[in-house]
Amino acid sequence: TIGLAVRLLFSGFQVAGDMIGTQMGFSAIQMIDPMSHQNAPIIAQFQLTLGSLVFLSLNAHLLVVHAIGMSYEFVPPFGAKLSEGIALDIIHLAQNMLRVALKMSAPVFATLVIVNTVLAIMGRAVPQMNVFVQSFPVTIGAGLLAMSLAVPFTLSLFEREFEMLVETILGLLKALGHG
């Protein structure tokens, strides 16, 4: 459960990057994800790498190792008791993954909605202009600008989520130990 909680949080970062990359027009550009050995959009890889660097810089990896040690106190070997509460906690982790992804991608989505609306108005106002061709560099530029301006927000979101991760893991361990 410790690994699942950490992986679902990092998946939230990756899903956010996937959604952002698709909206920016990067869905065709793929990289090999070293964790899953699948193709992943380049923005998703960027978000995952940024999340990993913040994870390491906050020493959250040490907290996870500490949680692994504490797991032997909460759940003795062969003493795990599965209950409905565990299933609900895992569902909550999946919901948190999507919540994190939406929070991370919201600033870029809002920017791209405005940019696409302006491009649509320009296309109607000046029919001679080929908006389709012009939209690619404008959308990519606006998306990258929005991502760079949202970095402080993104870093604080990473920090809050990593702090909450420790509490979530301890809650899961207590539920596993007491059933």
N, C-alpha and C positions, 0 to 999 in steps of 0.2 A: 504493500500500500504506500510505502514511502516513495518508492520509485515511480509509482503511478501518479501520485500527487505532483511530484516534480515534473514528470513528463507532460502531464496535462497542462501545467502552467506554461511550460515552454511551447507546447502546441498552440496555446492561445496567442503567443507572440508570433508564431509562424502563420497561423490563420489570419492574423491581422495583416501581416506582410503579403500574404496571398491575395487578400481582398483589395489591398491598396494597389498591388501590382496589376491586378486585373483591371481596376478602374483607370489606371494610368496608361494602359495599353501594353504592359510588359508580359502579358500572359503567354506570348510565344517564346519569350526568352527564358530558358530553363537552365538550371544547374543541378548537379547531382548532390542530393542531401546526404552527408556522411553518416547521419544517424539512422535513416530509414533506407538508404540506398535507392531512393526514388528520385524522380525529377521534381524539383521544386523551383518556383519562380524566384528570380534574383532578389526581389524586395523581401520575400519571405526569409531567404537566407541572411539578408542584411539584418532584419529584425531579430532573428534567432541568434546571430553572432553578437549583436548589441546586447541582447538579454543575457547571453552567456558571460560577456565581459563584465556587465554590472553584477551578475550573480557572483563572480569571482572577486570583484573589487569590494563587495560588501561582506565578504567572507561567509556568504550563505552556504557555501559548500561545507564549511566547518560545522555549521548548524545542522546540516543534513547528516553529517557523520555523527554528531552528538545525538541526534534523534535516533539513528540506528542503534547506538549504544543504549539509549533509554528504552528502546523497544523491548529489550530483554527484561527490563524491570516491569513494564506494563503487561507484556505478553510472554510468559515463560515458553520454552520450547514445547511444542505440541499442545499449547494451551489456548490457541486462538478459538474464539467463539463467534461464529458468524450469526448475524442477526439482520433484521430488516433495517436497523439503524445504519449498518455498514453500507448496505445497498443505497440507502438515501444519501449517505455522505459521499459516495462515489458519484451519484447523480449530481449532487451539489458541486463536486469538483468539475464535472463536465459543463455544468451551467456557468461556473466561474470562468472556465476556459473561453466560452463564447462571450461572456461579459467583458473580459479583458480584451479580447479581439475587437469588440465593438468600440470600447473606450479608446484603444490605441488608434483605430482607423478613423474615428469620427472627425478629427480636424482636417484630415486629408480629404475625406468624403465631402465635407461641407465646402471646402475650397474647390473641389472638382465639380460639384453641382453648380456653383456660381460660375466657374469658367465655362462649363458646357452650356449654361443658360445664355451667357454673353455671346458665345459662338453661335448659338441658334438664332439669337436676335440679329447678329451680324449677317448670318446667312439669309435671313428674310429681308433685311434692309438693303443688302448689296448682293443681288442674285448672281452677279458676274464673278464674285469671289468664290473660289473653290474652298469652302470651309472644311470639307473632309480632309484635304491634304494639309491645310493649315492647322487642323485640330491636333494632329499627332505631336508636333514639337511643343505646341502651347500647353497641351494637357500634361505632357511629361515634365515640362519645365515648371508648371504650376504645382504639380504633385511633389516634385523634388523640393521645391521651395517650401511648400507646406510641411513636408517631412522635416526639413532642416529647422524650420521655425518651431516645430512641435517637439524638438528633442528635449528641452527642459521638462515639459509635461510628461513625455515618455519615460524619462529617467526617474522622475518622482513616482510614476505609476509602477515601474519595475520595483522600486524600493518598497513601496507599500505592499505590493503583491508578495514579495519575498518575505516580508515581516509576517504577513498573514499566513504564508505557507507553513511556517513553523507551528503556529497555533493550530492550523488544520491538521497537520501530521500528528501532533500530540492528541488532538481530539479523536482521530482515527485509531490511534494506538490504545487509548483508553476504552473506546468502544469495542475494539477487538479483544481486549483483555477481560472486560466485564460482560461482554455479550449483550 
